[in-house]
Amino acid sequence: MKPHEPESPLEELLGQISKWKVEASSDHNDGWTKQHYQRMLDEVKDKLNRALPEIEKGEELDNYD
């Protein structure tokens, strides 16, 4: 059996976000559990939205093409 290759940090992050999306919308979870996962998704979205302008600004400064 082939050993499991470690995922890249990006793949791990995207996989975790996908799991949270499933849990936030799963009818198998109660409202509190759904809310917990939705809050984590909302926090990731908020922090990314805040960081994007800084990231884009930095890319403009470091663009040597």
mmCIF file as Biopython writes it, N, C-alpha, C and O atoms, coordinates in Angstrom:
data_model
#
loop_
_atom_site.group_PDB
_atom_site.id
_atom_site.type_symbol
_atom_site.label_atom_id
_atom_site.label_alt_id
_atom_site.label_comp_id
_atom_site.label_asym_id
_atom_site.label_entity_id
_atom_site.label_seq_id
_atom_site.pdbx_PDB_ins_code
_atom_site.Cartn_x
_atom_site.Cartn_y
_atom_site.Cartn_z
_atom_site.occupancy
_atom_site.B_iso_or_equiv
_atom_site.auth_seq_id
_atom_site.auth_asym_id
_atom_site.pdbx_PDB_model_num
ATOM 1   N N  . MET A ? 1  ? 0.842   -1.184 0.000   1.0 0.0 1  A 1 
ATOM 2   C CA . MET A ? 1  ? 0.000   0.000  0.000   1.0 0.0 1  A 1 
ATOM 3   C C  . MET A ? 1  ? 0.887   1.247  0.000   1.0 0.0 1  A 1 
ATOM 4   O O  . MET A ? 1  ? 1.845   1.341  0.768   1.0 0.0 1  A 1 
ATOM 5   N N  . LYS A ? 2  ? 0.561   2.180  -0.852  1.0 0.0 2  A 1 
ATOM 6   C CA . LYS A ? 2  ? 1.322   3.410  -0.997  1.0 0.0 2  A 1 
ATOM 7   C C  . LYS A ? 2  ? 1.054   4.342  0.186   1.0 0.0 2  A 1 
ATOM 8   O O  . LYS A ? 2  ? -0.105  4.582  0.523   1.0 0.0 2  A 1 
ATOM 9   N N  . PRO A ? 3  ? 2.105   4.871  0.823   1.0 0.0 3  A 1 
ATOM 10  C CA . PRO A ? 3  ? 1.863   5.799  1.946   1.0 0.0 3  A 1 
ATOM 11  C C  . PRO A ? 3  ? 1.183   7.072  1.474   1.0 0.0 3  A 1 
ATOM 12  O O  . PRO A ? 3  ? 1.404   7.536  0.355   1.0 0.0 3  A 1 
ATOM 13  N N  . HIS A ? 4  ? 0.358   7.623  2.341   1.0 0.0 4  A 1 
ATOM 14  C CA . HIS A ? 4  ? -0.366  8.869  2.029   1.0 0.0 4  A 1 
ATOM 15  C C  . HIS A ? 4  ? 0.623   10.029 1.968   1.0 0.0 4  A 1 
ATOM 16  O O  . HIS A ? 4  ? 1.361   10.284 2.920   1.0 0.0 4  A 1 
ATOM 17  N N  . GLU A ? 5  ? 0.626   10.717 0.847   1.0 0.0 5  A 1 
ATOM 18  C CA . GLU A ? 5  ? 1.502   11.878 0.696   1.0 0.0 5  A 1 
ATOM 19  C C  . GLU A ? 5  ? 0.871   13.070 1.400   1.0 0.0 5  A 1 
ATOM 20  O O  . GLU A ? 5  ? -0.333  13.296 1.275   1.0 0.0 5  A 1 
ATOM 21  N N  . PRO A ? 6  ? 1.658   13.828 2.130   1.0 0.0 6  A 1 
ATOM 22  C CA . PRO A ? 6  ? 1.100   15.003 2.818   1.0 0.0 6  A 1 
ATOM 23  C C  . PRO A ? 6  ? 0.604   16.023 1.802   1.0 0.0 6  A 1 
ATOM 24  O O  . PRO A ? 6  ? 1.222   16.248 0.761   1.0 0.0 6  A 1 
ATOM 25  N N  . GLU A ? 7  ? -0.515  16.625 2.130   1.0 0.0 7  A 1 
ATOM 26  C CA . GLU A ? 7  ? -1.088  17.660 1.266   1.0 0.0 7  A 1 
ATOM 27  C C  . GLU A ? 7  ? -0.316  18.963 1.451   1.0 0.0 7  A 1 
ATOM 28  O O  . GLU A ? 7  ? 0.349   19.174 2.465   1.0 0.0 7  A 1 
ATOM 29  N N  . SER A ? 8  ? -0.420  19.814 0.463   1.0 0.0 8  A 1 
ATOM 30  C CA . SER A ? 8  ? 0.159   21.143 0.615   1.0 0.0 8  A 1 
ATOM 31  C C  . SER A ? 8  ? -0.682  21.924 1.621   1.0 0.0 8  A 1 
ATOM 32  O O  . SER A ? 8  ? -1.849  21.595 1.835   1.0 0.0 8  A 1 
ATOM 33  N N  . PRO A ? 9  ? -0.111  22.945 2.235   1.0 0.0 9  A 1 
ATOM 34  C CA . PRO A ? 9  ? -0.898  23.757 3.181   1.0 0.0 9  A 1 
ATOM 35  C C  . PRO A ? 9  ? -2.161  24.338 2.531   1.0 0.0 9  A 1 
ATOM 36  O O  . PRO A ? 9  ? -3.207  24.432 3.173   1.0 0.0 9  A 1 
ATOM 37  N N  . LEU A ? 10 ? -2.056  24.725 1.261   1.0 0.0 10 A 1 
ATOM 38  C CA . LEU A ? 10 ? -3.228  25.268 0.578   1.0 0.0 10 A 1 
ATOM 39  C C  . LEU A ? 10 ? -4.306  24.205 0.417   1.0 0.0 10 A 1 
ATOM 40  O O  . LEU A ? 10 ? -5.483  24.473 0.661   1.0 0.0 10 A 1 
ATOM 41  N N  . GLU A ? 11 ? -3.916  23.009 0.012   1.0 0.0 11 A 1 
ATOM 42  C CA . GLU A ? 11 ? -4.900  21.927 -0.138  1.0 0.0 11 A 1 
ATOM 43  C C  . GLU A ? 11 ? -5.546  21.588 1.199   1.0 0.0 11 A 1 
ATOM 44  O O  . GLU A ? 11 ? -6.749  21.332 1.265   1.0 0.0 11 A 1 
ATOM 45  N N  . GLU A ? 12 ? -4.742  21.588 2.271   1.0 0.0 12 A 1 
ATOM 46  C CA . GLU A ? 12 ? -5.288  21.335 3.606   1.0 0.0 12 A 1 
ATOM 47  C C  . GLU A ? 12 ? -6.312  22.401 3.982   1.0 0.0 12 A 1 
ATOM 48  O O  . GLU A ? 12 ? -7.395  22.085 4.475   1.0 0.0 12 A 1 
ATOM 49  N N  . LEU A ? 13 ? -5.968  23.653 3.751   1.0 0.0 13 A 1 
ATOM 50  C CA . LEU A ? 13 ? -6.861  24.758 4.080   1.0 0.0 13 A 1 
ATOM 51  C C  . LEU A ? 13 ? -8.161  24.669 3.290   1.0 0.0 13 A 1 
ATOM 52  O O  . LEU A ? 13 ? -9.247  24.794 3.856   1.0 0.0 13 A 1 
ATOM 53  N N  . LEU A ? 14 ? -8.051  24.454 1.991   1.0 0.0 14 A 1 
ATOM 54  C CA . LEU A ? 14 ? -9.247  24.365 1.160   1.0 0.0 14 A 1 
ATOM 55  C C  . LEU A ? 14 ? -10.098 23.155 1.539   1.0 0.0 14 A 1 
ATOM 56  O O  . LEU A ? 14 ? -11.327 23.219 1.510   1.0 0.0 14 A 1 
ATOM 57  N N  . GLY A ? 15 ? -9.443  22.059 1.893   1.0 0.0 15 A 1 
ATOM 58  C CA . GLY A ? 15 ? -10.182 20.876 2.351   1.0 0.0 15 A 1 
ATOM 59  C C  . GLY A ? 15 ? -10.930 21.152 3.642   1.0 0.0 15 A 1 
ATOM 60  O O  . GLY A ? 15 ? -12.077 20.733 3.802   1.0 0.0 15 A 1 
ATOM 61  N N  . GLN A ? 16 ? -10.285 21.854 4.562   1.0 0.0 16 A 1 
ATOM 62  C CA . GLN A ? 16 ? -10.933 22.193 5.829   1.0 0.0 16 A 1 
ATOM 63  C C  . GLN A ? 16 ? -12.130 23.107 5.600   1.0 0.0 16 A 1 
ATOM 64  O O  . GLN A ? 16 ? -13.183 22.911 6.206   1.0 0.0 16 A 1 
ATOM 65  N N  . ILE A ? 17 ? -11.981 24.092 4.741   1.0 0.0 17 A 1 
ATOM 66  C CA . ILE A ? 17 ? -13.089 24.995 4.435   1.0 0.0 17 A 1 
ATOM 67  C C  . ILE A ? 17 ? -14.242 24.224 3.799   1.0 0.0 17 A 1 
ATOM 68  O O  . ILE A ? 17 ? -15.404 24.486 4.111   1.0 0.0 17 A 1 
ATOM 69  N N  . SER A ? 18 ? -13.941 23.294 2.929   1.0 0.0 18 A 1 
ATOM 70  C CA . SER A ? 18 ? -14.992 22.463 2.312   1.0 0.0 18 A 1 
ATOM 71  C C  . SER A ? 18 ? -15.737 21.653 3.363   1.0 0.0 18 A 1 
ATOM 72  O O  . SER A ? 18 ? -16.960 21.528 3.303   1.0 0.0 18 A 1 
ATOM 73  N N  . LYS A ? 19 ? -15.009 21.106 4.319   1.0 0.0 19 A 1 
ATOM 74  C CA . LYS A ? 19 ? -15.658 20.340 5.401   1.0 0.0 19 A 1 
ATOM 75  C C  . LYS A ? 19 ? -16.566 21.249 6.223   1.0 0.0 19 A 1 
ATOM 76  O O  . LYS A ? 19 ? -17.674 20.860 6.592   1.0 0.0 19 A 1 
ATOM 77  N N  . TRP A ? 20 ? -16.091 22.463 6.509   1.0 0.0 20 A 1 
ATOM 78  C CA . TRP A ? 20 ? -16.916 23.393 7.284   1.0 0.0 20 A 1 
ATOM 79  C C  . TRP A ? 20 ? -18.191 23.753 6.528   1.0 0.0 20 A 1 
ATOM 80  O O  . TRP A ? 20 ? -19.254 23.884 7.137   1.0 0.0 20 A 1 
ATOM 81  N N  . LYS A ? 21 ? -18.097 23.916 5.200   1.0 0.0 21 A 1 
ATOM 82  C CA . LYS A ? 21 ? -19.284 24.225 4.397   1.0 0.0 21 A 1 
ATOM 83  C C  . LYS A ? 21 ? -20.300 23.095 4.498   1.0 0.0 21 A 1 
ATOM 84  O O  . LYS A ? 21 ? -21.497 23.340 4.644   1.0 0.0 21 A 1 
ATOM 85  N N  . VAL A ? 22 ? -19.817 21.853 4.420   1.0 0.0 22 A 1 
ATOM 86  C CA . VAL A ? 22 ? -20.710 20.693 4.534   1.0 0.0 22 A 1 
ATOM 87  C C  . VAL A ? 22 ? -21.379 20.680 5.907   1.0 0.0 22 A 1 
ATOM 88  O O  . VAL A ? 22 ? -22.593 20.505 6.010   1.0 0.0 22 A 1 
ATOM 89  N N  . GLU A ? 23 ? -20.585 20.866 6.957   1.0 0.0 23 A 1 
ATOM 90  C CA . GLU A ? 23 ? -21.128 20.837 8.317   1.0 0.0 23 A 1 
ATOM 91  C C  . GLU A ? 23 ? -22.114 21.980 8.559   1.0 0.0 23 A 1 
ATOM 92  O O  . GLU A ? 23 ? -23.104 21.804 9.269   1.0 0.0 23 A 1 
ATOM 93  N N  . ALA A ? 24 ? -21.851 23.142 7.977   1.0 0.0 24 A 1 
ATOM 94  C CA . ALA A ? 24 ? -22.731 24.303 8.173   1.0 0.0 24 A 1 
ATOM 95  C C  . ALA A ? 24 ? -24.087 24.107 7.504   1.0 0.0 24 A 1 
ATOM 96  O O  . ALA A ? 24 ? -25.071 24.730 7.902   1.0 0.0 24 A 1 
ATOM 97  N N  . SER A ? 25 ? -24.145 23.258 6.505   1.0 0.0 25 A 1 
ATOM 98  C CA . SER A ? 25 ? -25.409 23.072 5.786   1.0 0.0 25 A 1 
ATOM 99  C C  . SER A ? 25 ? -26.029 21.691 5.985   1.0 0.0 25 A 1 
ATOM 100 O O  . SER A ? 25 ? -27.090 21.407 5.430   1.0 0.0 25 A 1 
ATOM 101 N N  . SER A ? 26 ? -25.390 20.840 6.761   1.0 0.0 26 A 1 
ATOM 102 C CA . SER A ? 26 ? -25.871 19.471 6.943   1.0 0.0 26 A 1 
ATOM 103 C C  . SER A ? 26 ? -27.132 19.422 7.803   1.0 0.0 26 A 1 
ATOM 104 O O  . SER A ? 26 ? -27.180 19.996 8.891   1.0 0.0 26 A 1 
ATOM 105 N N  . ASP A ? 27 ? -28.136 18.738 7.304   1.0 0.0 27 A 1 
ATOM 106 C CA . ASP A ? 27 ? -29.363 18.557 8.079   1.0 0.0 27 A 1 
ATOM 107 C C  . ASP A ? 27 ? -29.169 17.580 9.234   1.0 0.0 27 A 1 
ATOM 108 O O  . ASP A ? 27 ? -30.050 17.450 10.084  1.0 0.0 27 A 1 
ATOM 109 N N  . HIS A ? 28 ? -28.044 16.900 9.274   1.0 0.0 28 A 1 
ATOM 110 C CA . HIS A ? 28 ? -27.741 15.986 10.382  1.0 0.0 28 A 1 
ATOM 111 C C  . HIS A ? 28 ? -27.274 16.750 11.622  1.0 0.0 28 A 1 
ATOM 112 O O  . HIS A ? 28 ? -27.261 16.196 12.720  1.0 0.0 28 A 1 
ATOM 113 N N  . ASN A ? 29 ? -26.894 18.004 11.455  1.0 0.0 29 A 1 
ATOM 114 C CA . ASN A ? 29 ? -26.425 18.823 12.570  1.0 0.0 29 A 1 
ATOM 115 C C  . ASN A ? 29 ? -27.543 19.687 13.123  1.0 0.0 29 A 1 
ATOM 116 O O  . ASN A ? 29 ? -28.438 20.114 12.393  1.0 0.0 29 A 1 
ATOM 117 N N  . ASP A ? 30 ? -27.479 19.939 14.422  1.0 0.0 30 A 1 
ATOM 118 C CA . ASP A ? 30 ? -28.459 20.843 15.019  1.0 0.0 30 A 1 
ATOM 119 C C  . ASP A ? 30 ? -28.069 22.291 14.708  1.0 0.0 30 A 1 
ATOM 120 O O  . ASP A ? 30 ? -27.010 22.550 14.137  1.0 0.0 30 A 1 
ATOM 121 N N  . GLY A ? 31 ? -28.911 23.201 15.079  1.0 0.0 31 A 1 
ATOM 122 C CA . GLY A ? 31 ? -28.691 24.612 14.771  1.0 0.0 31 A 1 
ATOM 123 C C  . GLY A ? 31 ? -27.422 25.179 15.382  1.0 0.0 31 A 1 
ATOM 124 O O  . GLY A ? 31 ? -26.747 26.003 14.765  1.0 0.0 31 A 1 
ATOM 125 N N  . TRP A ? 32 ? -27.093 24.739 16.594  1.0 0.0 32 A 1 
ATOM 126 C CA . TRP A ? 32 ? -25.889 25.242 17.256  1.0 0.0 32 A 1 
ATOM 127 C C  . TRP A ? 32 ? -24.634 24.807 16.503  1.0 0.0 32 A 1 
ATOM 128 O O  . TRP A ? 32 ? -23.697 25.587 16.332  1.0 0.0 32 A 1 
ATOM 129 N N  . THR A ? 33 ? -24.630 23.561 16.059  1.0 0.0 33 A 1 
ATOM 130 C CA . THR A ? 33 ? -23.468 23.042 15.331  1.0 0.0 33 A 1 
ATOM 131 C C  . THR A ? 33 ? -23.326 23.743 13.982  1.0 0.0 33 A 1 
ATOM 132 O O  . THR A ? 33 ? -22.228 24.142 13.594  1.0 0.0 33 A 1 
ATOM 133 N N  . LYS A ? 34 ? -24.437 23.887 13.277  1.0 0.0 34 A 1 
ATOM 134 C CA . LYS A ? 34 ? -24.413 24.609 11.993  1.0 0.0 34 A 1 
ATOM 135 C C  . LYS A ? 34 ? -23.895 26.030 12.189  1.0 0.0 34 A 1 
ATOM 136 O O  . LYS A ? 34 ? -23.078 26.520 11.409  1.0 0.0 34 A 1 
ATOM 137 N N  . GLN A ? 35 ? -24.382 26.681 13.238  1.0 0.0 35 A 1 
ATOM 138 C CA . GLN A ? 35 ? -23.966 28.061 13.522  1.0 0.0 35 A 1 
ATOM 139 C C  . GLN A ? 35 ? -22.467 28.130 13.814  1.0 0.0 35 A 1 
ATOM 140 O O  . GLN A ? 35 ? -21.792 29.066 13.388  1.0 0.0 35 A 1 
ATOM 141 N N  . HIS A ? 36 ? -21.952 27.145 14.535  1.0 0.0 36 A 1 
ATOM 142 C CA . HIS A ? 36 ? -20.526 27.098 14.845  1.0 0.0 36 A 1 
ATOM 143 C C  . HIS A ? 36 ? -19.693 27.084 13.571  1.0 0.0 36 A 1 
ATOM 144 O O  . HIS A ? 36 ? -18.750 27.863 13.437  1.0 0.0 36 A 1 
ATOM 145 N N  . TYR A ? 37 ? -20.034 26.207 12.638  1.0 0.0 37 A 1 
ATOM 146 C CA . TYR A ? 37 ? -19.271 26.108 11.389  1.0 0.0 37 A 1 
ATOM 147 C C  . TYR A ? 37 ? -19.476 27.335 10.509  1.0 0.0 37 A 1 
ATOM 148 O O  . TYR A ? 37 ? -18.545 27.778 9.836   1.0 0.0 37 A 1 
ATOM 149 N N  . GLN A ? 38 ? -20.686 27.886 10.511  1.0 0.0 38 A 1 
ATOM 150 C CA . GLN A ? 38 ? -20.940 29.083 9.718   1.0 0.0 38 A 1 
ATOM 151 C C  . GLN A ? 38 ? -20.139 30.259 10.244  1.0 0.0 38 A 1 
ATOM 152 O O  . GLN A ? 38 ? -19.649 31.074 9.461   1.0 0.0 38 A 1 
ATOM 153 N N  . ARG A ? 39 ? -19.998 30.359 11.560  1.0 0.0 39 A 1 
ATOM 154 C CA . ARG A ? 39 ? -19.195 31.439 12.143  1.0 0.0 39 A 1 
ATOM 155 C C  . ARG A ? 39 ? -17.734 31.321 11.737  1.0 0.0 39 A 1 
ATOM 156 O O  . ARG A ? 39 ? -17.077 32.326 11.465  1.0 0.0 39 A 1 
ATOM 157 N N  . MET A ? 40 ? -17.222 30.089 11.695  1.0 0.0 40 A 1 
ATOM 158 C CA . MET A ? 40 ? -15.829 29.907 11.273  1.0 0.0 40 A 1 
ATOM 159 C C  . MET A ? 40 ? -15.671 30.319 9.811   1.0 0.0 40 A 1 
ATOM 160 O O  . MET A ? 40 ? -14.690 30.975 9.462   1.0 0.0 40 A 1 
ATOM 161 N N  . LEU A ? 41 ? -16.619 29.945 8.954   1.0 0.0 41 A 1 
ATOM 162 C CA . LEU A ? 41 ? -16.573 30.349 7.547   1.0 0.0 41 A 1 
ATOM 163 C C  . LEU A ? 41 ? -16.649 31.861 7.416   1.0 0.0 41 A 1 
ATOM 164 O O  . LEU A ? 41 ? -15.917 32.460 6.628   1.0 0.0 41 A 1 
ATOM 165 N N  . ASP A ? 42 ? -17.529 32.474 8.185   1.0 0.0 42 A 1 
ATOM 166 C CA . ASP A ? 42 ? -17.668 33.931 8.142   1.0 0.0 42 A 1 
ATOM 167 C C  . ASP A ? 42 ? -16.384 34.627 8.597   1.0 0.0 42 A 1 
ATOM 168 O O  . ASP A ? 42 ? -16.006 35.660 8.045   1.0 0.0 42 A 1 
ATOM 169 N N  . GLU A ? 43 ? -15.719 34.062 9.597   1.0 0.0 43 A 1 
ATOM 170 C CA . GLU A ? 43 ? -14.480 34.663 10.088  1.0 0.0 43 A 1 
ATOM 171 C C  . GLU A ? 43 ? -13.370 34.568 9.042   1.0 0.0 43 A 1 
ATOM 172 O O  . GLU A ? 43 ? -12.617 35.521 8.843   1.0 0.0 43 A 1 
ATOM 173 N N  . VAL A ? 44 ? -13.271 33.422 8.379   1.0 0.0 44 A 1 
ATOM 174 C CA . VAL A ? 44 ? -12.269 33.271 7.319   1.0 0.0 44 A 1 
ATOM 175 C C  . VAL A ? 44 ? -12.547 34.270 6.205   1.0 0.0 44 A 1 
ATOM 176 O O  . VAL A ? 44 ? -11.633 34.931 5.714   1.0 0.0 44 A 1 
ATOM 177 N N  . LYS A ? 45 ? -13.805 34.377 5.809   1.0 0.0 45 A 1 
ATOM 178 C CA . LYS A ? 45 ? -14.185 35.307 4.741   1.0 0.0 45 A 1 
ATOM 179 C C  . LYS A ? 45 ? -13.854 36.745 5.133   1.0 0.0 45 A 1 
ATOM 180 O O  . LYS A ? 45 ? -13.297 37.497 4.334   1.0 0.0 45 A 1 
ATOM 181 N N  . ASP A ? 46 ? -14.196 37.123 6.355   1.0 0.0 46 A 1 
ATOM 182 C CA . ASP A ? 46 ? -13.938 38.486 6.826   1.0 0.0 46 A 1 
ATOM 183 C C  . ASP A ? 46 ? -12.440 38.791 6.824   1.0 0.0 46 A 1 
ATOM 184 O O  . ASP A ? 46 ? -12.022 39.848 6.352   1.0 0.0 46 A 1 
ATOM 185 N N  . LYS A ? 47 ? -11.638 37.876 7.346   1.0 0.0 47 A 1 
ATOM 186 C CA . LYS A ? 47 ? -10.192 38.125 7.415   1.0 0.0 47 A 1 
ATOM 187 C C  . LYS A ? 47 ? -9.568  38.170 6.027   1.0 0.0 47 A 1 
ATOM 188 O O  . LYS A ? 47 ? -8.660  38.965 5.785   1.0 0.0 47 A 1 
ATOM 189 N N  . LEU A ? 48 ? -10.041 37.333 5.119   1.0 0.0 48 A 1 
ATOM 190 C CA . LEU A ? 48 ? -9.529  37.386 3.747   1.0 0.0 48 A 1 
ATOM 191 C C  . LEU A ? 48 ? -9.916  38.695 3.071   1.0 0.0 48 A 1 
ATOM 192 O O  . LEU A ? 48 ? -9.099  39.311 2.385   1.0 0.0 48 A 1 
ATOM 193 N N  . ASN A ? 49 ? -11.151 39.114 3.264   1.0 0.0 49 A 1 
ATOM 194 C CA . ASN A ? 49 ? -11.590 40.378 2.660   1.0 0.0 49 A 1 
ATOM 195 C C  . ASN A ? 49 ? -10.795 41.564 3.191   1.0 0.0 49 A 1 
ATOM 196 O O  . ASN A ? 49 ? -10.540 42.520 2.457   1.0 0.0 49 A 1 
ATOM 197 N N  . ARG A ? 50 ? -10.408 41.509 4.446   1.0 0.0 50 A 1 
ATOM 198 C CA . ARG A ? 50 ? -9.598  42.586 5.021   1.0 0.0 50 A 1 
ATOM 199 C C  . ARG A ? 50 ? -8.168  42.534 4.496   1.0 0.0 50 A 1 
ATOM 200 O O  . ARG A ? 50 ? -7.540  43.575 4.303   1.0 0.0 50 A 1 
ATOM 201 N N  . ALA A ? 51 ? -7.651  41.332 4.265   1.0 0.0 51 A 1 
ATOM 202 C CA . ALA A ? 51 ? -6.265  41.173 3.837   1.0 0.0 51 A 1 
ATOM 203 C C  . ALA A ? 51 ? -6.078  41.411 2.344   1.0 0.0 51 A 1 
ATOM 204 O O  . ALA A ? 51 ? -4.994  41.816 1.926   1.0 0.0 51 A 1 
ATOM 205 N N  . LEU A ? 52 ? -7.091  41.173 1.537   1.0 0.0 52 A 1 
ATOM 206 C CA . LEU A ? 52 ? -6.937  41.275 0.088   1.0 0.0 52 A 1 
ATOM 207 C C  . LEU A ? 52 ? -6.422  42.629 -0.392  1.0 0.0 52 A 1 
ATOM 208 O O  . LEU A ? 52 ? -5.532  42.656 -1.242  1.0 0.0 52 A 1 
ATOM 209 N N  . PRO A ? 53 ? -6.932  43.744 0.102   1.0 0.0 53 A 1 
ATOM 210 C CA . PRO A ? 53 ? -6.391  45.029 -0.364  1.0 0.0 53 A 1 
ATOM 211 C C  . PRO A ? 53 ? -4.889  45.166 -0.082  1.0 0.0 53 A 1 
ATOM 212 O O  . PRO A ? 53 ? -4.148  45.702 -0.905  1.0 0.0 53 A 1 
ATOM 213 N N  . GLU A ? 54 ? -4.450  44.684 1.072   1.0 0.0 54 A 1 
ATOM 214 C CA . GLU A ? 54 ? -3.027  44.753 1.395   1.0 0.0 54 A 1 
ATOM 215 C C  . GLU A ? 54 ? -2.217  43.837 0.482   1.0 0.0 54 A 1 
ATOM 216 O O  . GLU A ? 54 ? -1.129  44.198 0.032   1.0 0.0 54 A 1 
ATOM 217 N N  . ILE A ? 55 ? -2.754  42.658 0.215   1.0 0.0 55 A 1 
ATOM 218 C CA . ILE A ? 55 ? -2.073  41.713 -0.667  1.0 0.0 55 A 1 
ATOM 219 C C  . ILE A ? 55 ? -1.961  42.299 -2.068  1.0 0.0 55 A 1 
ATOM 220 O O  . ILE A ? 55 ? -0.894  42.264 -2.682  1.0 0.0 55 A 1 
ATOM 221 N N  . GLU A ? 56 ? -3.073  42.840 -2.572  1.0 0.0 56 A 1 
ATOM 222 C CA . GLU A ? 56 ? -3.067  43.422 -3.911  1.0 0.0 56 A 1 
ATOM 223 C C  . GLU A ? 56 ? -2.118  44.610 -3.993  1.0 0.0 56 A 1 
ATOM 224 O O  . GLU A ? 56 ? -1.423  44.779 -4.995  1.0 0.0 56 A 1 
ATOM 225 N N  . LYS A ? 57 ? -2.083  45.423 -2.961  1.0 0.0 57 A 1 
ATOM 226 C CA . LYS A ? 57 ? -1.183  46.569 -2.926  1.0 0.0 57 A 1 
ATOM 227 C C  . LYS A ? 57 ? 0.270   46.091 -2.969  1.0 0.0 57 A 1 
ATOM 228 O O  . LYS A ? 57 ? 1.088   46.662 -3.690  1.0 0.0 57 A 1 
ATOM 229 N N  . GLY A ? 58 ? 0.586   45.065 -2.216  1.0 0.0 58 A 1 
ATOM 230 C CA . GLY A ? 58 ? 1.926   44.504 -2.204  1.0 0.0 58 A 1 
ATOM 231 C C  . GLY A ? 58 ? 2.322   43.910 -3.530  1.0 0.0 58 A 1 
ATOM 232 O O  . GLY A ? 58 ? 3.481   44.015 -3.933  1.0 0.0 58 A 1 
ATOM 233 N N  . GLU A ? 59 ? 1.382   43.284 -4.220  1.0 0.0 59 A 1 
ATOM 234 C CA . GLU A ? 59 ? 1.677   42.706 -5.528  1.0 0.0 59 A 1 
ATOM 235 C C  . GLU A ? 59 ? 2.016   43.795 -6.531  1.0 0.0 59 A 1 
ATOM 236 O O  . GLU A ? 59 ? 2.879   43.608 -7.388  1.0 0.0 59 A 1 
ATOM 237 N N  . GLU A ? 60 ? 1.336   44.938 -6.426  1.0 0.0 60 A 1 
ATOM 238 C CA . GLU A ? 60 ? 1.639   46.039 -7.335  1.0 0.0 60 A 1 
ATOM 239 C C  . GLU A ? 60 ? 3.070   46.540 -7.120  1.0 0.0 60 A 1 
ATOM 240 O O  . GLU A ? 60 ? 3.778   46.851 -8.077  1.0 0.0 60 A 1 
ATOM 241 N N  . LEU A ? 61 ? 3.481   46.613 -5.866  1.0 0.0 61 A 1 
ATOM 242 C CA . LEU A ? 61 ? 4.813   47.120 -5.548  1.0 0.0 61 A 1 
ATOM 243 C C  . LEU A ? 61 ? 5.921   46.149 -5.960  1.0 0.0 61 A 1 
ATOM 244 O O  . LEU A ? 61 ? 7.024   46.570 -6.308  1.0 0.0 61 A 1 
ATOM 245 N N  . ASP A ? 62 ? 5.622   44.852 -5.919  1.0 0.0 62 A 1 
ATOM 246 C CA . ASP A ? 62 ? 6.638   43.842 -6.212  1.0 0.0 62 A 1 
ATOM 247 C C  . ASP A ? 62 ? 6.524   43.265 -7.613  1.0 0.0 62 A 1 
ATOM 248 O O  . ASP A ? 62 ? 7.171   42.263 -7.915  1.0 0.0 62 A 1 
ATOM 249 N N  . ASN A ? 63 ? 5.736   43.859 -8.454  1.0 0.0 63 A 1 
ATOM 250 C CA . ASN A ? 63 ? 5.540   43.333 -9.808  1.0 0.0 63 A 1 
ATOM 251 C C  . ASN A ? 63 ? 6.700   43.780 -10.699 1.0 0.0 63 A 1 
ATOM 252 O O  . ASN A ? 63 ? 6.799   44.951 -11.064 1.0 0.0 63 A 1 
ATOM 253 N N  . TYR A ? 64 ? 7.569   42.841 -11.040 1.0 0.0 64 A 1 
ATOM 254 C CA . TYR A ? 64 ? 8.744   43.163 -11.848 1.0 0.0 64 A 1 
ATOM 255 C C  . TYR A ? 64 ? 8.613   42.680 -13.291 1.0 0.0 64 A 1 
ATOM 256 O O  . TYR A ? 64 ? 9.609   42.637 -14.013 1.0 0.0 64 A 1 
ATOM 257 N N  . ASP A ? 65 ? 7.428   42.322 -13.717 1.0 0.0 65 A 1 
ATOM 258 C CA . ASP A ? 65 ? 7.223   41.823 -15.102 1.0 0.0 65 A 1 
ATOM 259 C C  . ASP A ? 65 ? 7.424   42.913 -16.125 1.0 0.0 65 A 1 
ATOM 260 O O  . ASP A ? 65 ? 7.291   42.666 -17.323 1.0 0.0 65 A 1 
#
